[in-house]
Amino acid sequence: MEDLQIANCSELTTNDCNEKLKLIQKDQYNQPDIVKVLDTSIKNEYFNLFNKDLIRFNSFSSELLERISSLIAITNTTKKKHCD
């Protein structure tokens, strides 16, 4: 705290210095913690990528289901032709 006072209050009165120090401390407390910011950013990126993967998987699953249904229909049609 003394270093902060010396650096910021060299030409100020005691009251002015105290007010300035209060503002500096307030600014320091109001600044976001970089670890929390990075953690949130990383989590958001991870979940965005995860959501994209889920969308791709859903699309692939739907396409695969359509192809399987088509193969089943073809198989059923072929069975009917051979049985008749």
Order of alpha helices (4+ residues) and beta strands (2+ residues): alpha-alpha-alpha
